[in-house]
Amino acid sequence: MKETDLYGPVRDFLLSRGYTVRSEVRGCDITAIKGDDLVILEMKTALTVPLLAQAVERQKAADSVYVVVPHPGKRVRTREWRRTCALLKRLELGLVLVTLDGSNPEVEIPFHPAVRTIRKRRDIRRAIIEEAASRSGDFNQGGSTGQKLVTAYREASIKIACFLQVMGASSPKKLRQAGTGEKTASILYKNYYGWFRRVARGQYELTDKAVQEMAAYRDLVERYRVEALSVTGANHGGSATP
């Protein structure tokens, strides 16, 4: 079993309870937001000291923190398991157990976190909430490693790139008017991914690198190309879909 196997059932469980769920937000496996409530969940295939340390670190930002592990089966009746649960409660952490046997995964919460006594870091909390809110959807797989994440910045860059594909070389103002967002000029100027090239004063186009790397985000690319086409009314001769 992998950490990513735990993600789907937990995500669906949280969505069914009205939370907006985003994965891999500023190092957090799962963030769940409902109103002013920020819940962070950290997943591992076993309860380990590094998992507990990571979860305690998240308490600086979240209202509630849970650790997520596979259901231990008959071990829940052992003295060792009871001691482990007592430690989690002492650390003011909640516990989520996932059972993957069969076609219908089950999610169980044996206990929720106790009332928090740790003061929150408002700057860390704000950064997590803003990053989660800036993403239009959940495009990552919680618990994944070694993969390029779709951050809010990358998503904004993909959107700008898609509009350039449809509109051809354009100015930041023209792109912004088409709906690419207030950070368009900054993203084009900084060119963090090497996707954009200035071809004239205030005019940008895509690089070959952009076309190649956008192929890894086909669903998002298709979504924003459709949006760009609907805004502009026609394909103005941009690059072909990667």
Buried (B, 14 or more C-beta within 10 A) or exposed (E): EEBBBBBBBBBEBBEEEEBBBBBBBBEBBBBBBEEEEBBBBBBBBEBEEEBBEBBBBBBBBBBBBBBBBBBBEEEEEEEEBEEBBEEBBEBBBBBBBBBBEEEEBEBEEEEEBBEEEEEBEEEBBEBBBEBBEBBBEBBBBBBBEEEEEBBBBBBBBBBBBBBBBBBBBBBBEBBBEBBBBEBBBEBBEEBEBEBBBEEEEEBBBBBEEBBEBBEEBEEBBEBBBEBBBEBBEEEBEBBEEB
